[in-house]
Amino acid sequence: MSPDEFLRIASSLPEVELVQHSEEWVGLRVRGKGFGYLSEAKQSAQLKATLAEQAAMVGESPEVYGRSWTSGQFGWVEIRLSLADPEELTEVVTEAWCLTAPRSLAADHERRLGLVPLSPDLVDD
């Protein structure tokens, strides 16, 4: 997957804004809160996940996913874009967005997709 394809997936979610975080990294935000970063130079992205999801992704596909850092109940995952499955990455990006978006926005989006909304204690407001 290319960085452009990654940005297309992220930008398809409601109210996503791209912010130049540093010279190398572009931040992904929803209503001012970050849920991911992209480095075109490194051909990698970092996304917010639960600690359990972080452990599962790294354990199942260490060639694609790596631990980045943790913050409270969340563990950020570094993704090697060239090795990522597009369908799986779409799910991971969407999950990162859902963990960060306000509860009402995430629930509305998930209902439109026919999904069950996340547990309220895992969503930032």
C-alpha positions as CSV (number, residue, x, y, z in Angstrom):
1,M,0.0,0.0,0.0
2,S,1.3,3.5,-0.8
3,P,1.1,6.5,1.5
4,D,-1.4,8.1,-0.9
5,E,-3.7,5.0,-0.5
6,F,-3.3,5.2,3.2
7,L,-4.3,8.9,3.2
8,R,-7.3,8.1,1.0
9,I,-8.6,5.6,3.5
10,A,-8.1,8.0,6.4
11,S,-9.6,11.0,4.6
12,S,-12.7,9.0,3.8
13,L,-13.7,9.0,7.5
14,P,-15.8,11.9,8.8
15,E,-14.2,15.1,9.9
16,V,-10.6,13.9,9.4
17,E,-8.0,16.7,9.1
18,L,-4.4,16.4,8.1
19,V,-1.9,18.4,10.1
20,Q,1.8,18.7,9.4
21,H,3.2,17.4,12.7
22,S,6.8,17.7,11.9
23,E,9.0,17.8,8.8
24,E,8.6,14.1,8.4
25,W,5.2,13.2,9.9
26,V,1.7,14.2,8.9
27,G,-0.8,13.9,11.7
28,L,-4.4,12.6,11.3
29,R,-6.9,14.2,13.6
30,V,-10.6,14.2,14.2
31,R,-12.0,17.2,16.0
32,G,-8.5,18.2,17.1
33,K,-7.5,14.9,18.6
34,G,-4.8,12.7,17.0
35,F,-5.4,9.1,15.9
36,G,-2.5,8.5,13.5
37,Y,0.6,9.7,11.7
38,L,2.1,9.1,8.3
39,S,5.7,9.3,7.2
40,E,6.0,9.2,3.4
41,A,9.8,9.1,3.7
42,K,9.7,6.0,5.9
43,Q,6.7,4.5,4.0
44,S,5.1,3.9,7.4
45,A,2.2,5.0,9.6
46,Q,1.5,5.0,13.3
47,L,-2.1,4.4,14.5
48,K,-3.8,4.4,17.9
49,A,-5.1,1.0,19.2
50,T,-6.1,-0.6,22.4
51,L,-3.3,-2.3,24.3
52,A,-4.9,-5.7,23.5
53,E,-5.1,-4.9,19.8
54,Q,-1.5,-3.6,19.7
55,A,-0.3,-6.9,21.2
56,A,-2.5,-9.0,18.8
57,M,-1.3,-7.2,15.7
58,V,2.3,-7.3,16.6
59,G,2.1,-11.0,17.7
60,E,0.2,-12.1,14.5
61,S,2.1,-10.1,11.9
62,P,5.4,-8.7,13.3
63,E,6.7,-8.1,9.7
64,V,3.9,-5.6,9.2
65,Y,3.2,-4.2,12.7
66,G,5.5,-3.0,15.4
67,R,5.0,-1.5,18.8
68,S,5.5,2.3,18.7
69,W,4.6,3.7,22.1
70,T,1.8,3.6,24.8
71,S,-0.3,6.2,26.4
72,G,-2.7,5.2,29.2
73,Q,-5.0,2.4,27.9
74,F,-3.8,2.8,24.3
75,G,-0.8,1.3,22.4
76,W,0.3,2.9,19.2
77,V,1.3,0.6,16.3
78,E,3.8,1.3,13.6
79,I,2.8,-0.1,10.2
80,R,5.0,-0.9,7.3
81,L,2.7,0.2,4.5
82,S,4.3,-1.8,1.7
83,L,3.5,-5.0,3.6
84,A,0.0,-4.1,4.8
85,D,-3.1,-5.8,3.5
86,P,-5.4,-2.9,2.2
87,E,-8.6,-4.4,3.7
88,E,-7.0,-5.1,7.1
89,L,-5.4,-1.6,7.1
90,T,-8.8,0.0,6.4
91,E,-10.1,-1.7,9.5
92,V,-7.2,-0.6,11.6
93,V,-7.4,3.0,10.5
94,T,-11.2,3.0,11.1
95,E,-10.7,1.5,14.6
96,A,-8.1,4.2,15.4
97,W,-10.5,6.9,14.3
98,C,-13.3,5.4,16.3
99,L,-11.1,5.3,19.5
100,T,-10.5,9.0,19.1
101,A,-13.6,10.6,17.6
102,P,-16.3,11.9,19.9
103,R,-18.7,9.1,20.9
104,S,-21.7,10.5,19.0
105,L,-19.7,10.9,15.8
106,A,-18.2,7.4,16.0
107,A,-21.5,5.8,16.9
108,D,-23.2,7.6,13.9
109,H,-20.5,6.4,11.5
110,E,-20.6,2.8,12.8
111,R,-24.5,2.8,12.6
112,R,-24.2,4.0,8.9
113,L,-21.9,1.0,8.3
114,G,-24.2,-1.4,10.2
115,L,-21.6,-2.0,12.9
116,V,-22.0,-2.2,16.7
117,P,-20.6,0.9,18.3
118,L,-17.5,0.6,20.6
119,S,-17.8,0.3,24.3
120,P,-18.2,3.9,25.7
121,D,-15.3,3.5,28.1
122,L,-12.8,3.0,25.2
123,V,-13.8,6.2,23.3
124,D,-12.4,9.6,24.1
125,D,-14.9,12.5,24.1
